[in-house]
Amino acid sequence: MSYSVAMTSEWWRTATIYQIYPRSFADANGDGMGDLAGITAHLADLQELGIDAIWLSPFYTSPQKDAGYDVADYCDVDPLFGTLADFDVMLAEAHARGIRVIVDLVPNHSSSAHAWFQAALAAEPGSPERARYLFRDGRGANGDEAPNNWESVFGGPAWTRITEADGTPGQWYLHIFDSSQPDFDWTNPEVHEEFRRILRFWLDRGVDGFRVDVAHGMAKAEGLPDYTPPAEGGSMGGAAGLDGADGAGAPGVALEPEISDEEPAGAPYWGQDGVHDIFRDWRLLLDEYPGDRILAAEAWVDPLPRLANWVRPDEMHQSFNFAYLETPWEAAALRSVVDASLAAFGAVGAPSTWVLSNHDVVRHATRLSVTEPNPQGHGLGPRSKGLPEYATGVRRARAATAFMLALPGSSYLYQGEELGLPEVIDLPDEAREDPTWFRTNGERYGRDGCRVPLPWNADAANYGFGATGTPWLPQPEQWRTLARDAQRGDAESTLELYRAALRLRREHALGAGTLEWVPLEGVADPAVLAFRNGDMLVVANTGSTPVALPEGDVLLASGALDGGTLPGDTTVWIAA
């Protein structure tokens, strides 16, 4: 069986998109926090890396209770990151270098500091101001019990009771995430119109698209019924949205796509059919603008045929392939999820996306070698079980990346993975900022470990992240050896592996190619996986036993080769 991604003028079908987490990318003003000017200063480095677009996590006005995913003003820049003028300079400079810019959109919830929510607190029950959010009366004789039993993704209850203006206990409001992030009521037309305004604001400034946060949320089941999630589910919006899939391993995948609009049987706050009407409306709006502006969904939905609903021709352009991200480094599992992905997305005319790391998950240079279950969103810390050693993790990460970048479709990279950065496990407790850490009283470490500021220069203050100030999260000493300038020009470095892979991916049009699994003569090891994509033969050894290397010119190797053999945890690209 083979799968193709046709070459078209639609850039997003084959693009490599690089996620920037602004507060940890580069600090231009020395306050310890990354900023927009810092991004502008390093666009040349990203151009040299060979990416096609950048996606920026939120930089909007925010109290920063959840690192900017609690937005107080969707149409302005938080002073931590600069000004709208700084954004315009960054956007223009990126476009001048041929780099498109995608920005985050957070439509499931706002900050509790948003003017709308403050007005809701001051208004009376049943008022238009409260109708923008999900306010409900409590249960019990005096309304002392929450309206239902839903739990927050970050731990604890998903409802908070307010005190009314007269000082009496009042209604409750829903927050699927932190209590500082009240959920919008998307049955309210006023909410729809406000987000159309927000989309146009950024499209008019010239952005190339939006990554939509919690795209599987927004719509809630009618009546907000009680729901108890499966005990084995993870804690993040993602894992909870997998309808009970274990966040530590590979979720179930279906090889034959069966696209339907049947009411989902999982959590009543994830994956509801009402979200599709929202996306169709947004798609019509984006189609009014020139230049293939796109919508990319953060939709934790399982199985893959259901996820394909999010990227039908009149909805989103892309959706992150979290089934692939959560697949272990095992040949059979990889082949299954790749087949399922290409079949499911291909059935609706969409490209598959491939992703291994982002700002919400343990970095894959660590995750792929963890030896104990680690549910999504729990994070890793000094007391976690099954902690890996770096050499094994980065070897597997390099091999997994080389495998991923040869697949047809679009790829997403997370800042720092091109340096082989691991998860920072030994952050001091007092340095942690993730709401998950606080809402679970330290039971879950959360996501700070993948968000530590980047190292640019081995011998500079703060490893080049910022000339002065103290980074908002402490950087480990290991950053010195992994700094970008220490890797640049070193043929064996992870940085140069990424540069070479992205160059070859572009030169050989792998993103627009055809995948065909092939057997290897004389190799029967089930840990070895091989496919052709155009004129490239890709072989991955996910096991520990070396196997015979096929004949041909090796154009890329994720690790050192041992004569005529392919070592374990190594991927090669061979001219076919």
C-alpha positions as CSV (number, residue, x, y, z in Angstrom):
1,M,0.0,0.0,0.0
2,S,1.3,3.5,-0.8
3,Y,0.1,7.0,0.1
4,S,0.7,10.2,-1.7
5,V,0.6,13.9,-0.9
6,A,0.2,15.8,-4.1
7,M,2.4,18.8,-4.9
8,T,0.2,21.9,-4.9
9,S,0.6,25.7,-4.5
10,E,-0.9,25.4,-1.0
11,W,2.3,25.9,1.1
12,W,0.8,24.5,4.3
13,R,0.4,21.0,2.8
14,T,4.2,20.3,2.9
15,A,5.6,23.0,5.2
16,T,7.9,22.6,8.1
17,I,6.5,24.9,10.9
18,Y,8.6,25.9,13.9
19,Q,6.9,26.6,17.2
20,I,8.2,29.6,19.1
21,Y,7.4,29.9,22.8
22,P,8.1,33.6,23.1
23,R,8.9,33.9,26.8
24,S,11.7,31.2,26.4
25,F,13.1,32.0,22.9
26,A,15.2,35.1,23.2
27,D,15.3,38.1,25.6
28,A,16.2,41.4,23.9
29,N,15.6,43.8,26.8
30,G,17.3,41.9,29.6
31,D,14.2,41.4,31.9
32,G,14.5,37.6,31.9
33,M,11.5,37.1,29.7
34,G,11.7,36.4,25.9
35,D,10.1,39.0,23.7
36,L,9.2,39.9,20.1
37,A,12.4,41.8,19.5
38,G,14.3,38.7,20.6
39,I,12.4,36.7,17.9
40,T,13.3,39.3,15.3
41,A,16.9,39.2,16.2
42,H,17.1,35.4,15.5
43,L,15.0,35.1,12.4
44,A,18.2,34.7,10.4
45,D,19.0,31.6,12.5
46,L,15.6,30.2,11.7
47,Q,16.0,31.0,8.0
48,E,19.4,29.2,8.1
49,L,17.7,26.2,9.8
50,G,15.4,25.8,6.8
51,I,11.9,26.1,8.2
52,D,9.0,27.5,6.2
53,A,6.9,29.2,8.9
54,I,6.8,30.0,12.6
55,W,4.0,29.6,15.0
56,L,4.0,31.9,18.1
57,S,2.5,30.8,21.3
58,P,0.5,33.7,22.9
59,F,2.1,37.1,23.3
60,Y,-1.2,39.0,24.1
61,T,-2.0,41.1,27.1
62,S,-2.4,38.6,30.0
63,P,-1.8,38.3,33.8
64,Q,0.3,35.2,32.8
65,K,-1.4,32.9,35.2
66,D,-1.0,30.2,32.5
67,A,1.9,31.6,30.5
68,G,-0.3,33.7,28.3
69,Y,-3.0,31.2,27.6
70,D,-5.1,33.4,29.9
71,V,-5.8,36.3,27.5
72,A,-7.1,39.6,28.8
73,D,-6.9,41.5,25.5
74,Y,-6.8,39.5,22.2
75,C,-5.8,42.5,20.1
76,D,-2.8,43.9,21.9
77,V,0.7,42.8,22.9
78,D,1.6,42.2,26.6
79,P,4.3,44.7,27.6
80,L,6.4,41.6,28.7
81,F,6.8,40.9,25.0
82,G,6.8,44.4,23.5
83,T,4.3,46.4,21.5
84,L,2.2,46.0,18.4
85,A,4.9,48.0,16.6
86,D,7.4,45.3,17.6
87,F,5.0,42.6,16.3
88,D,4.7,44.5,13.0
89,V,8.5,44.7,12.6
90,M,8.9,41.0,13.4
91,L,6.2,40.1,10.9
92,A,7.7,42.2,8.1
93,E,11.2,40.8,8.7
94,A,9.9,37.3,8.7
95,H,8.1,37.8,5.5
96,A,11.1,39.4,4.0
97,R,13.0,36.2,4.7
98,G,10.3,34.0,3.2
99,I,9.0,32.9,6.6
100,R,5.3,32.8,7.2
101,V,3.9,33.6,10.6
102,I,1.1,31.8,12.5
103,V,-0.2,33.1,15.8
104,D,-2.0,31.3,18.6
105,L,-5.7,31.8,19.1
106,V,-7.3,30.9,22.5
107,P,-11.1,30.7,22.0
108,N,-12.2,28.2,24.6
109,H,-11.6,30.7,27.5
110,S,-10.3,34.1,28.4
111,S,-8.5,35.4,31.4
112,S,-10.6,36.3,34.4
113,A,-9.0,39.8,34.0
114,H,-10.7,40.2,30.6
115,A,-13.0,43.2,30.5
116,W,-15.9,40.9,29.6
117,F,-15.5,38.7,32.7
118,Q,-15.0,41.6,35.0
119,A,-18.3,43.0,33.6
120,A,-19.9,39.7,34.2
121,L,-18.8,39.7,37.9
122,A,-20.3,43.1,38.4
123,A,-23.6,42.2,36.6
124,E,-26.5,40.2,37.9
125,P,-27.4,36.6,37.2
126,G,-29.2,36.2,33.9
127,S,-27.6,39.4,32.5
128,P,-26.2,39.7,29.0
129,E,-22.7,40.1,30.5
130,R,-22.9,36.7,32.3
131,A,-24.3,35.1,29.1
132,R,-20.9,35.4,27.5
133,Y,-19.5,32.8,29.9
134,L,-20.9,29.6,31.5
135,F,-22.4,30.9,34.8
136,R,-24.8,28.5,36.5
137,D,-26.6,28.3,39.8
138,G,-25.2,25.7,42.3
139,R,-26.9,22.5,43.3
140,G,-28.1,21.8,46.8
141,A,-30.5,23.7,49.1
142,N,-28.4,26.8,49.1
143,G,-26.5,26.4,45.9
144,D,-23.4,25.3,47.8
145,E,-22.6,22.4,45.5
146,A,-21.0,22.9,42.0
147,P,-23.4,22.6,39.0
148,N,-21.8,19.3,38.0
149,N,-18.9,17.1,38.9
150,W,-16.4,18.1,36.2
151,E,-12.8,18.2,37.1
152,S,-10.3,20.8,35.8
153,V,-7.6,19.6,33.4
154,F,-5.1,21.2,35.8
155,G,-6.5,19.3,38.8
156,G,-9.3,20.2,41.2
157,P,-12.9,21.2,40.4
158,A,-13.8,22.9,37.1
159,W,-16.2,25.3,38.9
160,T,-15.6,28.3,41.1
161,R,-18.3,30.1,43.0
162,I,-18.3,33.9,43.0
163,T,-19.4,36.4,45.6
164,E,-22.1,38.7,44.3
165,A,-21.9,42.5,44.4
166,D,-24.0,42.5,47.6
167,G,-21.5,40.2,49.4
168,T,-23.7,37.0,49.3
169,P,-22.5,33.7,47.8
170,G,-23.5,33.6,44.2
171,Q,-23.3,31.7,41.0
172,W,-20.6,29.3,39.8
173,Y,-18.6,29.7,36.6
174,L,-17.0,26.9,34.5
175,H,-13.2,26.8,33.9
176,I,-12.0,23.6,32.2
177,F,-8.5,24.8,32.9
178,D,-7.4,27.2,35.7
179,S,-9.9,29.2,37.8
180,S,-8.3,32.3,36.1
181,Q,-9.5,31.0,32.7
182,P,-13.3,31.1,32.5
183,D,-14.8,29.3,29.6
184,F,-16.8,31.2,27.0
185,D,-20.4,30.2,26.2
186,W,-20.2,29.4,22.4
187,T,-24.0,29.2,22.1
188,N,-24.0,33.0,22.4
189,P,-23.9,34.8,19.1
190,E,-22.0,37.7,20.7
191,V,-19.0,35.4,21.3
192,H,-19.0,34.3,17.7
193,E,-19.0,37.9,16.5
194,E,-16.2,38.9,18.9
195,F,-13.9,36.2,17.6
196,R,-14.6,37.2,14.0
197,R,-13.4,40.6,14.9
198,I,-10.3,39.2,16.5
199,L,-9.5,37.1,13.5
200,R,-9.9,40.0,11.2
201,F,-7.6,42.2,13.4
202,W,-4.7,39.9,12.9
203,L,-5.4,38.9,9.3
204,D,-5.5,42.6,8.4
205,R,-2.1,43.0,10.0
206,G,-0.8,40.2,7.7
207,V,-0.6,37.0,9.7
208,D,-0.6,33.8,7.7
209,G,-2.9,31.8,10.0
210,F,-3.9,30.7,13.4
211,R,-3.1,27.7,15.6
212,V,-6.3,27.2,17.5
213,D,-5.9,26.3,21.2
214,V,-8.2,23.6,22.5
215,A,-10.0,23.3,19.2
216,H,-11.7,20.1,20.6
217,G,-13.3,22.2,23.3
218,M,-15.5,25.3,23.1
219,A,-18.7,23.4,22.5
220,K,-20.1,21.6,25.6
221,A,-22.8,19.0,25.7
222,E,-26.3,20.3,26.3
223,G,-27.3,20.4,29.9
224,L,-23.6,20.1,31.1
225,P,-24.2,16.5,32.4
226,D,-22.0,14.9,35.1
227,Y,-19.0,13.0,33.7
228,T,-16.3,10.9,35.4
229,P,-13.3,10.4,33.2
230,P,-11.6,6.9,32.9
231,A,-9.1,6.3,35.7
232,E,-6.3,5.7,33.2
233,G,-6.7,9.0,31.3
234,G,-4.1,11.8,31.4
235,S,-4.6,15.3,32.9
236,M,-4.0,17.6,29.9
237,G,-6.7,18.9,27.6
238,G,-5.1,16.5,25.2
239,A,-5.1,13.3,27.1
240,A,-8.5,13.9,28.5
241,G,-9.7,14.4,25.0
242,L,-8.5,11.0,23.9
243,D,-11.6,9.4,25.4
244,G,-9.7,7.3,27.8
245,A,-6.5,6.5,25.9
246,D,-3.5,6.1,28.1
247,G,-1.3,9.2,27.7
248,A,1.8,7.0,28.3
249,G,1.6,5.0,25.2
250,A,0.1,4.8,21.7
251,P,-3.6,5.6,21.5
252,G,-5.7,3.3,19.4
253,V,-5.6,3.8,15.6
254,A,-8.0,2.6,13.0
255,L,-6.6,1.7,9.6
256,E,-9.8,2.3,7.7
257,P,-11.3,5.8,8.0
258,E,-14.9,6.0,8.8
259,I,-15.8,9.7,8.9
260,S,-19.1,10.5,10.6
261,D,-20.8,13.2,12.6
262,E,-22.1,10.8,15.3
263,E,-22.3,12.3,18.8
264,P,-19.0,11.5,20.6
265,A,-19.3,9.2,23.6
266,G,-16.4,10.7,25.6
267,A,-16.1,13.8,27.8
268,P,-19.1,16.2,27.4
269,Y,-16.6,19.1,27.1
270,W,-14.4,17.7,24.4
271,G,-15.1,16.9,20.7
272,Q,-18.7,18.0,20.5
273,D,-20.2,18.5,17.1
274,G,-20.9,22.1,17.7
275,V,-17.3,23.0,17.1
276,H,-17.6,22.2,13.4
277,D,-20.0,25.1,12.8
278,I,-17.6,27.5,14.3
279,F,-14.7,26.3,12.1
280,R,-16.8,26.4,9.0
281,D,-17.6,30.0,9.8
282,W,-14.0,30.9,10.3
283,R,-12.9,29.1,7.2
284,L,-15.2,31.3,5.1
285,L,-13.7,34.3,6.8
286,L,-10.1,33.3,6.1
287,D,-11.0,32.4,2.5
288,E,-11.8,36.1,2.0
289,Y,-8.1,36.9,2.4
290,P,-5.3,36.2,-0.2
291,G,-2.3,34.0,0.4
292,D,-3.6,30.8,1.8
293,R,-4.2,31.8,5.4
294,I,-4.6,28.7,7.5
295,L,-6.3,27.3,10.6
296,A,-4.3,24.6,12.5
297,A,-6.2,22.7,15.2
298,E,-4.9,21.6,18.6
299,A,-7.5,18.9,18.7
300,W,-6.8,15.9,21.0
301,V,-9.3,13.6,19.5
302,D,-9.1,9.8,19.1
303,P,-9.3,7.8,16.9
304,L,-7.7,9.3,13.9
305,P,-10.8,8.9,11.6
306,R,-12.7,11.1,14.1
307,L,-9.9,13.7,14.1
308,A,-10.2,13.9,10.3
309,N,-13.6,15.6,10.9
310,W,-11.7,18.7,12.0
311,V,-9.9,19.0,8.6
312,R,-12.6,18.5,6.1
313,P,-12.4,20.8,3.0
314,D,-14.6,23.5,4.6
315,E,-13.1,23.4,8.1
316,M,-9.6,23.5,9.4
317,H,-6.6,23.1,7.1
318,Q,-4.5,21.1,9.5
319,S,-4.8,19.3,12.9
320,F,-1.9,18.3,15.1
321,N,-1.4,14.5,14.9
322,F,-1.1,13.7,18.6
323,A,-1.7,10.0,17.9
324,Y,1.7,10.1,16.2
325,L,3.3,12.2,19.0
326,E,2.2,9.6,21.6
327,T,3.4,6.6,19.6
328,P,6.4,4.8,21.2
329,W,9.7,4.3,19.3
330,E,8.6,0.9,18.0
331,A,8.5,-0.2,14.4
332,A,5.1,-1.9,14.4
333,A,3.5,1.0,16.3
334,L,5.0,3.6,14.0
335,R,3.9,1.8,10.8
336,S,0.4,1.4,12.2
337,V,0.0,5.1,13.1
338,V,1.6,6.3,9.9
339,D,-0.8,4.1,7.8
340,A,-3.8,5.3,9.9
341,S,-2.8,8.9,9.6
342,L,-2.3,9.0,5.9
343,A,-5.5,7.0,5.3
344,A,-7.7,9.1,7.6
345,F,-6.5,12.5,6.6
346,G,-6.2,11.5,2.9
347,A,-9.9,10.5,3.0
348,V,-10.9,14.1,3.5
349,G,-8.2,15.6,1.2
350,A,-6.0,16.9,4.0
351,P,-2.3,16.4,4.6
352,S,-1.2,14.6,7.7
353,T,0.9,16.6,10.1
354,W,3.7,15.1,12.1
355,V,4.9,16.3,15.5
356,L,7.1,15.0,18.3
357,S,7.4,17.9,20.8
358,N,5.6,21.1,21.8
359,H,5.2,23.3,24.8
360,D,2.7,20.9,26.5
361,V,4.6,17.6,26.4
362,V,7.8,16.2,27.7
363,R,10.5,16.8,25.1
364,H,11.0,13.8,22.9
365,A,14.8,13.8,23.6
366,T,13.7,12.6,27.1
367,R,10.2,11.1,26.5
368,L,11.3,8.4,24.1
369,S,13.5,6.8,26.7
370,V,11.4,7.1,29.9
371,T,10.9,3.6,31.3
372,E,7.8,4.1,33.4
373,P,4.3,5.4,32.3
374,N,4.1,9.1,32.3
375,P,0.6,10.3,31.5
376,Q,0.3,13.4,29.3
377,G,0.5,16.6,31.3
378,H,2.1,15.1,34.5
379,G,5.6,16.1,33.5
380,L,8.8,14.9,35.0
381,G,10.7,15.8,38.1
382,P,13.3,14.5,40.5
383,R,10.8,12.1,42.1
384,S,9.5,10.7,38.9
385,K,10.0,7.0,38.1
386,G,11.8,5.6,35.1
387,L,14.0,8.7,34.4
388,P,16.3,8.1,31.4
389,E,19.9,9.0,30.7
390,Y,20.5,11.7,28.1
391,A,22.6,9.7,25.6
392,T,19.8,7.1,25.0
393,G,17.1,9.8,24.8
394,V,18.8,12.0,22.3
395,R,19.9,9.1,20.1
396,R,16.3,8.0,19.8
397,A,15.1,11.5,19.4
398,R,17.5,12.1,16.4
399,A,16.4,8.8,14.8
400,A,12.7,9.6,15.4
401,T,13.1,13.1,13.9
402,A,14.9,11.7,10.8
403,F,12.1,9.3,10.4
404,M,9.4,12.0,10.8
405,L,10.9,14.5,8.4
406,A,11.0,12.0,5.6
407,L,7.2,11.4,5.8
408,P,4.9,13.1,3.2
409,G,2.8,16.0,4.7
410,S,3.6,18.9,7.0
411,S,5.9,18.8,10.0
412,Y,6.0,20.8,13.2
413,L,9.1,21.4,15.2
414,Y,9.3,22.8,18.8
415,Q,12.0,25.4,19.6
416,G,15.2,23.8,21.0
417,E,14.6,20.3,19.6
418,E,17.0,21.1,16.9
419,L,19.6,21.4,19.6
420,G,18.7,18.1,21.2
421,L,17.4,19.8,24.3
422,P,16.1,17.3,26.9
423,E,13.4,17.9,29.4
424,V,14.8,19.8,32.4
425,I,13.9,17.5,35.2
426,D,15.7,19.0,38.2
427,L,14.0,22.4,38.3
428,P,13.7,23.7,41.9
429,D,10.2,23.5,43.3
430,E,10.2,27.2,44.0
431,A,11.0,28.0,40.4
432,R,8.0,26.1,38.9
433,E,5.1,28.2,37.5
434,D,2.8,25.7,35.7
435,P,-0.7,25.8,37.2
436,T,-0.7,22.0,37.2
437,W,2.0,22.0,39.9
438,F,0.0,24.2,42.2
439,R,-3.5,22.8,41.6
440,T,-2.2,19.3,42.4
441,N,-0.1,20.4,45.3
442,G,3.1,19.2,43.6
443,E,1.7,15.7,42.7
444,R,2.2,16.5,39.0
445,Y,5.2,18.5,37.8
446,G,3.5,19.9,34.8
447,R,5.1,21.5,31.7
448,D,7.8,23.8,33.0
449,G,10.5,21.3,32.1
450,C,10.0,21.7,28.3
451,R,9.8,25.5,28.6
452,V,13.2,26.4,29.9
453,P,14.8,29.4,28.0
454,L,17.0,28.4,25.0
455,P,20.8,28.4,24.9
456,W,22.2,30.4,22.0
457,N,25.8,31.1,23.0
458,A,27.9,28.7,25.2
459,D,30.0,31.4,26.8
460,A,27.5,34.3,27.1
461,A,25.5,35.4,30.1
462,N,22.4,33.2,30.3
463,Y,23.9,31.2,27.4
464,G,22.8,34.0,25.1
465,F,19.2,34.0,26.0
466,G,19.5,37.5,27.4
467,A,22.6,39.7,28.0
468,T,21.3,40.7,31.5
469,G,18.6,39.7,34.0
470,T,17.7,36.3,35.3
471,P,15.8,34.0,33.0
472,W,12.2,33.3,34.2
473,L,13.1,29.6,34.5
474,P,16.7,28.5,35.5
475,Q,18.8,27.0,32.8
476,P,20.9,23.9,33.6
477,E,24.7,23.8,33.1
478,Q,24.1,21.3,30.3
479,W,22.9,24.2,28.1
480,R,26.5,25.2,27.7
481,T,27.4,22.1,25.6
482,L,24.1,22.3,23.7
483,A,24.2,26.0,22.8
484,R,23.6,26.8,19.2
485,D,27.0,28.3,18.6
486,A,28.7,25.2,20.1
487,Q,26.8,23.0,17.6
488,R,26.9,25.2,14.5
489,G,29.4,23.7,11.9
490,D,29.8,20.4,13.9
491,A,28.8,17.8,11.4
492,E,27.9,15.4,14.2
493,S,25.7,17.8,16.1
494,T,21.9,17.7,16.3
495,L,21.6,21.2,14.9
496,E,23.5,20.2,11.7
497,L,21.4,17.0,11.5
498,Y,18.2,19.1,11.4
499,R,19.7,21.5,8.9
500,A,20.7,18.7,6.6
501,A,17.4,16.9,7.0
502,L,15.4,20.0,6.2
503,R,17.6,20.8,3.2
504,L,17.2,17.3,1.8
505,R,13.5,17.2,2.6
506,R,13.1,20.3,0.4
507,E,15.4,19.3,-2.4
508,H,13.8,15.8,-2.7
509,A,10.2,17.2,-2.2
510,L,9.6,14.6,0.5
511,G,6.7,16.6,1.9
512,A,4.8,16.2,-1.4
513,G,6.0,12.6,-2.0
514,T,4.6,9.1,-1.9
515,L,5.2,6.7,1.0
516,E,5.6,3.0,0.1
517,W,6.7,0.4,2.7
518,V,9.4,-1.9,1.4
519,P,11.0,-5.1,2.7
520,L,14.8,-5.1,3.1
521,E,16.6,-8.0,1.5
522,G,18.2,-10.2,4.2
523,V,16.7,-8.2,7.1
524,A,14.0,-10.0,9.1
525,D,14.3,-8.0,12.3
526,P,10.8,-6.7,13.3
527,A,12.4,-3.6,14.9
528,V,13.4,-2.4,11.4
529,L,11.1,-0.3,9.3
530,A,11.8,0.9,5.7
531,F,9.9,3.0,3.2
532,R,10.5,4.8,-0.1
533,N,9.4,8.4,-0.6
534,G,10.2,9.4,-4.2
535,D,13.9,8.8,-4.8
536,M,14.7,8.3,-1.1
537,L,14.9,5.0,0.8
538,V,14.4,5.6,4.6
539,V,15.4,2.9,7.0
540,A,14.8,3.1,10.8
541,N,16.2,0.6,13.3
542,T,14.1,1.0,16.4
543,G,15.7,-1.9,18.2
544,S,19.1,-2.5,19.7
545,T,20.6,-5.1,17.3
546,P,22.6,-3.8,14.3
547,V,21.4,-4.9,10.9
548,A,22.9,-4.9,7.4
549,L,22.8,-1.5,5.8
550,P,21.2,-1.5,2.3
551,E,23.4,-0.6,-0.6
552,G,23.4,3.0,-1.9
553,D,24.6,6.4,-1.1
554,V,23.8,7.4,2.5
555,L,22.5,11.0,2.3
556,L,21.6,11.4,6.0
557,A,22.3,9.3,9.1
558,S,20.8,10.2,12.5
559,G,23.9,8.6,14.2
560,A,27.2,7.1,13.5
561,L,27.2,4.0,11.2
562,D,29.3,1.0,12.0
563,G,30.8,0.0,8.6
564,G,28.1,-1.8,6.6
565,T,25.6,-2.1,9.5
566,L,22.8,0.1,10.8
567,P,23.0,0.4,14.6
568,G,20.0,0.4,16.9
569,D,18.1,3.6,17.4
570,T,19.3,5.0,14.1
571,T,17.6,6.2,10.9
572,V,19.3,6.6,7.5
573,W,18.2,8.2,4.2
574,I,19.7,6.4,1.2
575,A,19.5,7.6,-2.4
576,A,17.1,5.1,-4.0
